Amino acid sequence: MSKPERRWDIAMARIAQVNLPRGRADNVAATLQRVCVAAAQTIPASGVGVSLMAGHGSQGFAAGSDPSSQQLEEVQFTLGEGPCLDAFATGRPVLVPDLVDGAKTRWPMYTPAAYDRGVRGVFAFPIQVGASRLGVLDVFRDQPGSMTAGQVSYATTFADIALMMVLDGQERAPDGAVPVGFDEAPGFRAEIAQAQGMIMVQLGVSITEALVRLRAYAYAEGRPLSEVAREVVARRIRFDQTLP
């Protein structure tokens, strides 16, 4: 058996050992959370998150090995910057062994936000097949330091498994539907897209400008982007009125 095959088998075995409350075998969202937990234990890392995105880089779904990691996934979309977005845009891993060493220049808002949440190093691996990218797997560490070649290989393996889980879930979903569990997850893209459309109409701006306004409001209020989007969709927040 080759090393990649052995890594794949070990990773799959670790995922199968993860038990989640109320998890369902046919729930792709729960399965991705298991991938994150197993990856954090195997690499190892203080946390692992997965974000799935549309082609324009807006968030579709976020899962994490723990609540803190899931919040870190959300932070990047609230601020519109971070290693996850860069890895998705380029299709290449973004490896930052030490956030203190130059990362603030690259991501002036994300870096202090991640640092305040205990992150000292972050490593982002595209979830992709060929040139088509579905999302990113992020590895968070609470101590600075580079990943070994073996750890990078395992991170890539877990990203490939996440890809397989999503594609299998999409194949089982009815035409036009999303995999089971995605529509209940924080950061689900349809919710953010709906909020963008409402803001676009309220302010008479472009869809791109609407996302900028949504992100700016979430950042100013210190709230996750998906939470603010939910409030907009529920009409508890309107952008054509004076906002605090």
Secondary structure, 3 states (H helix, E strand, C coil): CCHHHHHHHHHHHHHHHCCCCCCCCCCHHHHHHHHHHHHHHHCCCCEEEEEEECCCCCEEEEEECCHHHHHHHHHHHHHCCCHHHHHHHHCCCEEECCCCCCHHHHCCCHHHHHHHCCCCEEEEEEEEECCEEEEEEEEEECCCCCCCHHHHHHHHHHHHHHHHHHHHHHHHCCCCCCCCCHHHCCCCHHHHHHHHHHHHHHHCCCHHHHHHHHHHHHHHHCCCHHHHHHHHHCCCCCCCCCCC
